Amino acid sequence: MVMDFDKYQKESRKTAIYPKKNRYIYTTLGLLGEAGEIAEKMKRIYRGEDDGKITEQRKREIAKESGDLLWYLSQLATELDLSLNDIAKDNLKKLFSRKRRGKIKGDGDNR
């Protein structure tokens, strides 16, 4: 199945069952929680589990958490009436502009 971000956003919305009160907070906290789970798995590799190697099982675990992270990002974008396709396009535009200007490294959003 070929997937684009807007299709994913539309389809994943069918599974969005969560409180409508404070929905921006809920989706943001979910996004942060999933990012934390990915960081925790990477920390285990860093501290030497699996001899410091990224095993196939660890990759699968990280992929699963990455999918959950994508789900929360999609729901937050939907709550804000944003398109994931537009977000992705704008991000690439920004990154290539930075690269072209030699500003890919550094701090700050507006470089």
C-alpha positions in Angstrom: 0.0 0.0 0.0 1.4 3.4 -1.0 0.9 5.9 1.8 1.1 9.6 1.8 0.8 11.7 4.9 -2.6 13.1 4.2 -4.0 9.7 3.6 -2.4 8.5 6.8 -3.9 11.5 8.6 -7.4 10.8 7.3 -7.2 7.1 8.0 -5.6 7.4 11.4 -8.3 9.8 12.5 -10.8 7.0 12.4 -9.1 5.5 15.4 -8.9 8.8 17.4 -10.9 8.1 20.4 -9.9 10.4 23.2 -11.3 13.2 25.4 -12.3 16.2 23.3 -11.7 18.4 26.3 -8.1 19.7 26.3 -7.5 17.7 23.0 -4.4 19.8 22.2 -2.9 19.0 25.6 -3.8 15.3 25.3 -2.3 14.9 21.8 0.8 16.9 22.8 1.4 14.8 25.9 0.9 11.6 23.9 3.5 12.9 21.3 6.0 13.6 24.1 5.3 10.3 25.8 6.0 8.3 22.6 9.2 10.3 21.9 10.2 9.5 25.5 9.7 5.8 24.8 11.9 6.0 21.8 14.5 7.8 23.8 14.3 5.2 26.5 15.0 2.4 24.0 17.9 4.3 22.5 19.3 5.0 26.1 19.3 1.2 26.7 21.5 0.7 23.6 23.7 3.6 24.6 24.3 2.2 28.1 25.4 -1.1 26.6 22.4 -3.4 26.4 22.8 -5.8 23.4 26.5 -5.0 23.4 25.6 -1.4 22.4 24.3 -2.6 19.0 20.9 -1.9 17.5 19.4 -5.3 17.1 16.6 -6.3 14.7 14.3 -6.6 17.7 15.2 -3.2 19.0 14.6 -1.7 15.5 11.1 -3.3 15.5 10.4 -1.8 19.0 11.6 1.6 17.8 9.6 1.4 14.6 6.5 0.5 16.7 7.0 3.5 19.0 7.7 5.7 15.9 4.3 4.7 14.5 2.7 5.7 17.7 4.5 9.0 17.6 3.3 9.5 14.1 -0.2 8.8 15.2 -0.1 11.5 17.9 1.5 14.0 15.5 -1.2 13.3 13.0 -4.0 13.8 15.6 -2.4 17.1 16.8 -2.1 18.3 13.2 -5.8 17.4 12.6 -6.8 19.2 15.8 -5.0 22.3 14.6 -6.5 21.9 11.1 -3.0 21.4 9.6 -2.1 19.0 6.8 0.8 16.5 7.4 1.7 16.8 3.7 2.0 20.6 4.0 4.0 20.2 7.2 6.4 17.8 5.5 6.7 20.0 2.4 7.3 23.1 4.4 9.9 21.3 6.5 11.9 20.2 3.5 11.7 23.7 2.0 13.1 25.1 5.2 15.9 22.4 5.5 17.0 22.8 1.8 17.0 26.6 2.3 19.3 26.2 5.3 21.5 23.8 3.4 21.8 26.1 0.4 22.8 29.0 2.7 25.2 26.9 4.7 23.0 27.1 7.9 22.1 23.5 8.3 24.0 23.4 11.6 23.5 25.7 14.4 20.9 26.9 16.8 17.6 28.6 16.4 14.5 28.2 14.2 15.2 31.3 12.1 18.6 30.7 10.7 
